[in-house]
């Protein structure tokens, strides 16, 4: 799910993440994986044998090299 929680407040986000976690523990879900992509904090998620959090590194801003945009006088 890609940014399904973008318009949720933190309480609703926590509720839905708990519901997703509980659903993932059902016996018929044992061979499946659920991937949630979010720009929001996952601090409330409890990591376990069934749950992992993978965080991408923060982007690094770099200065441009070579030709750059200019303005006319």
C-alpha positions as CSV (number, residue, x, y, z in Angstrom):
1,X,0.0,0.0,0.0
2,X,1.5,3.3,-1.0
3,X,0.8,6.2,1.3
4,X,-2.7,5.0,2.2
5,X,-2.4,7.0,5.4
6,X,-1.4,10.4,4.0
7,X,-4.7,12.1,5.1
8,X,-5.0,10.3,8.5
9,X,-4.2,11.7,11.9
10,X,-1.7,9.8,14.0
11,X,-4.3,8.0,16.1
12,X,-6.1,6.6,13.0
13,X,-2.7,5.7,11.4
14,X,-1.8,3.8,14.6
15,X,-5.2,2.0,14.5
16,X,-4.8,1.0,10.9
17,X,-1.2,-0.2,11.3
18,X,-2.3,-2.4,14.2
19,X,-5.2,-3.8,12.1
20,X,-2.8,-4.6,9.3
21,X,-0.4,-6.3,11.7
22,X,-3.2,-8.4,13.2
23,X,-4.4,-9.3,9.7
24,X,-0.9,-10.4,8.7
25,X,-0.8,-12.9,11.6
26,X,-3.9,-14.8,10.4
27,X,-3.1,-18.4,9.3
28,X,-4.1,-17.8,5.7
29,X,-1.6,-14.9,5.5
30,X,1.4,-17.0,6.5
31,X,2.9,-17.1,3.0
32,X,2.1,-13.4,2.1
33,X,3.9,-10.2,2.8
34,X,2.3,-6.8,3.2
35,X,4.4,-3.8,2.2
36,X,3.4,-0.3,3.4
37,X,5.1,2.8,2.0
38,X,4.7,5.9,4.1
39,X,6.5,9.2,4.6
40,X,5.1,9.2,8.2
41,X,6.6,8.0,11.4
42,X,6.4,4.3,12.2
43,X,7.5,4.8,15.8
44,X,4.4,3.1,17.1
45,X,5.1,-0.1,15.1
46,X,6.4,-3.0,17.3
47,X,9.1,-5.0,15.4
48,X,8.8,-8.8,15.7
49,X,9.4,-12.0,13.8
50,X,6.4,-11.0,11.7
51,X,7.0,-7.3,11.4
52,X,10.0,-5.4,10.0
53,X,10.5,-1.7,9.4
54,X,12.9,-0.7,6.6
55,X,13.7,3.0,6.5
56,X,15.3,4.5,3.5
57,X,18.1,7.0,4.2
58,X,17.1,10.7,4.1
59,X,17.8,12.3,0.8
60,X,21.1,14.3,0.4
61,X,20.9,17.6,-1.4
62,X,23.8,18.2,-3.6
63,X,24.9,21.3,-5.5
64,X,24.6,21.1,-9.2
65,X,27.7,20.6,-11.4
66,X,28.2,21.8,-14.9
67,X,25.7,24.1,-16.6
68,X,23.2,25.6,-14.3
69,X,20.1,27.7,-14.8
70,X,20.7,31.4,-15.0
71,X,18.5,34.5,-15.3
72,X,18.5,37.2,-17.9
73,X,19.6,40.7,-17.0
